[in-house]
Amino acid sequence: MGQKINPLGFRLGTTQNHHSFWFAQPKNYSEGLQEDKKIRNCIKNYIQKNRKKSLNRKIESDSSSEVITHIEIQKEIDTIHVIIHIGFPNLLKKKGAIEELEKDIQKEVNSVNQRLNIAIEKVKEPYREPNILAEYIAFQLKNRVSFRKAMKKAIELTKKADIKGVKIKIAGRLGGKEIARAECIKKGRLPLQTIRAKIDYCCYPIRTIYGVLGVKIWIFVEEE
């Protein structure tokens, strides 16, 4: 069963928590979901748009900088609290960045009666997050680095974090081959069928000149 269900949804309510905290009447529930999606898309588009302007530096930390691990949305009667969990918040710490982001979100949401409050929270251990590792692998592959070397380097980066196991799987036209295949590398334990095991997971697409590659990363954080 662990191979047929999303590891995060499988553990929701036990080791995984919701990223949206609000209540609504049944008739207004769909509007609340669409509003959350607009807020998250607006934040991600803002990050991507400003990252393209600042990609002149070619250092290793840029490969995984400004990667959003997750976005928490808490709604009150007159206030919407948005907490952005990000690996390296260099871009959002610039002067006027938060104000500009708030204006973009207000245009998308059109919440006249609600005040918007945005907070930035830096991830303590960036290489413990699968999204940051996936972005690192994508950066390496786009720079023509061998996929095996990129996967092994990503495994080495997890040594800096306190984890019990990691698994990385890449599928697609690896190395420009005509026939698509999947390659996998694993280190440590990964009990996918154990609900009490806290496992972080992400599925990340990488667009290359040969086509789209799919990256899946499982990280076994701890066991309760």
Secondary structure, DSSP 4 states (H G I P E B T S, - for coil): -TTSS-HHHHTBTTTB--SEE----GGGHHHHHHHHHHHHHHHHHHHHHHHHHTTT---GGGGGTT-EEEEEEEE-SSEEEEEEEES-TTTTTSTTHHHHHHHHHHHHH--SSSEEEEEEEE-SSGGGSHHHHHHHHHHHHHTT--HHHHHHHHHHHGGGS--SEEEEEEEESGGG-SS-EEEEEEEE---TT-TTEEEEEEEEEEEETTEEEEEEEEEEEEE-
